[in-house]
Amino acid sequence: MTQFVVVGAGLLGTSIAYRLAERGHSVTLVERDYPGAGTSGSSFAWTNSNEKTPYSYHLINALGMRAHRELENEFGACPWYHGGGAVEWRSNADEASELHERVERLTSWGYPAEWISEDRLRRLEPALRPGASGDAKIAYFPDEGWVDPSPYIEFFLGKARSLGVKLHRETVTGIDLKTDKVTGVRTAFGKAIGADVVVNCTGRWANDLGQDVRLTFPLAPTLGLLVVTAPAASGVRRVIRTSGVNFRPDGAGRIMLHSEYDEQRFTLESSRDETSPVAAVMIERAARLYPDLAGVKPEAMRLSHRAIPGDGVSAVGPVPEISGYYAAITHSGATLAPWLGRVVAAELAGDGPEEALQDFRPARFF
Ligand SMILES: Cc1cc2nc3c(=O)[nH]c(=O)nc-3n(C[C@H](O)[C@H](O)[C@H](O)COP(=O)(O)OP(=O)(O)OC[C@H]3O[C@@H](n4cnc5c(N)ncnc54)[C@H](O)[C@@H]3O)c2cc1C
């Protein structure tokens, strides 16, 4: 039986650990903080393959979306998953033209995307202010949705534990090698955990596991700001994307908001005093669309780095030159997690390479 150490208990690490254990392998999961403490705990978590190019990257994200929906057939209720699609309209002319091209491209790729009337939009989102979309064309992407990452992680961790997976709450500080073969990991307490294969699922911290340059990936993390409101009866039902702000429900009446324009001015060290005025502006923009959001206060502002490999797409596969070292590092991990869990476990169990991952091998960086 192969011994695996999976480092990182986020969406990816818990999905992969469970699927490996399901195949009968011995798995140790090592997490330096609490499960979900990394990027997964501060994600917009929109399940989509909407703005993903090239086609190969679009395809794996579409497979991720399908894998989320299939979990219901496997496990029954999946309370962390919310379908219902996403709606989008753009008041800015350049953005409207980009949306037009995107809908054409997505339909030509067989991805569900359609133009809908204002009446249909109002049936989907009855709390939306009449006329809120103005003259803009309205796009609807019916297969999209979002996930609640922590309940997803809790579920997969629970399933993994029921199959004997142990979670060690320790920081991995080094990869143990015998010549060019992995023999395990070393933790901050000086403990060695033996393994035939180490799977690096530490996202944006992927380069912190050792000093060997052969284990280092080019990463290009960008900073994201998410705002979560206090609970409010706003009537927002699904993922809403507009020129000023994107938002969606976030449980118990809270709304999560994101604006790619506003986040660029911050760093991880930015204080609440700096982010609060921007949060208030983002909520105001949403309140122009959903009047019952007016006056709602931000409850949380989360700054975090996206785990993005240097060329912007996923890095999933064995690391060349070192035997027994496998990496799964990606943005879009909220979309990809259930699919990657399955296909990475299948590859590691010796089922052969997954064709859809061929463009995403870490080898391209070495
Ligand atoms: C603002 C923002 C918005 C996003 N929106 C979306 C979206 O809409 N849709 C989408 O699909 N994706 C989105 N993403 C991306 C998605 O959230 C990530 O791709 C995903 O969460 C990555 O999961 P992971 O398990 O790889 O990493 P993480 O969740 O970061 O997990 C890595 C874990 O490794 C642990 N760790 C790190 N170093 C060590 C060590 N040395 N020893 C032990 N443990 C260690 C960390 O504590 C962490 O728990 C977004 C990300 C951000 C930041």
The ligand as an ORCA input file, in Angstrom:
! r2SCAN-3c Opt
* xyz 0 1
  C     -10.537     36.790     -3.482
  C     -10.586     35.401     -4.095
  C     -11.669     35.048     -4.865
  C     -11.712     33.785     -5.453
  N     -12.792     33.455     -6.180
  C     -12.888     32.234     -6.736
  C     -14.051     31.889     -7.454
  O     -14.978     32.697     -7.583
  N     -14.126     30.637     -7.983
  C     -13.103     29.728     -7.837
  O     -13.222     28.601     -8.349
  N     -11.983     30.034     -7.145
  C     -11.864     31.270     -6.589
  N     -10.755     31.598     -5.880
  C      -9.656     30.645     -5.818
  C      -9.892     29.519     -4.831
  O     -10.389     30.047     -3.633
  C      -8.569     28.805     -4.601
  O      -8.080     28.322     -5.843
  C      -8.722     27.622     -3.650
  O      -9.279     28.027     -2.418
  C      -7.372     26.990     -3.412
  O      -7.545     25.906     -2.517
  P      -6.292     25.083     -2.034
  O      -6.807     23.954     -1.249
  O      -5.397     24.824     -3.182
  O      -5.456     26.129     -1.151
  P      -5.707     26.693      0.321
  O      -7.130     26.796      0.646
  O      -4.875     27.929      0.424
  O      -5.114     25.569      1.233
  C      -3.731     25.435      1.447
  C      -3.532     25.020      2.890
  O      -2.152     24.709      3.076
  C      -1.792     25.095      4.380
  N      -0.327     25.233      4.414
  C       0.414     26.166      3.770
  N       1.722     25.961      3.997
  C       1.805     24.866      4.821
  C       2.897     24.175      5.388
  N       4.169     24.560      5.198
  N       2.639     23.102      6.173
  C       1.343     22.687      6.379
  N       0.282     23.327      5.835
  C       0.505     24.396      5.068
  C      -2.535     26.412      4.570
  O      -2.686     26.737      5.948
  C      -3.854     26.131      3.872
  O      -4.859     25.667      4.771
  C     -10.661     32.855     -5.257
  C      -9.580     33.197     -4.457
  C      -9.539     34.470     -3.876
  C      -8.381     34.826     -3.005
*
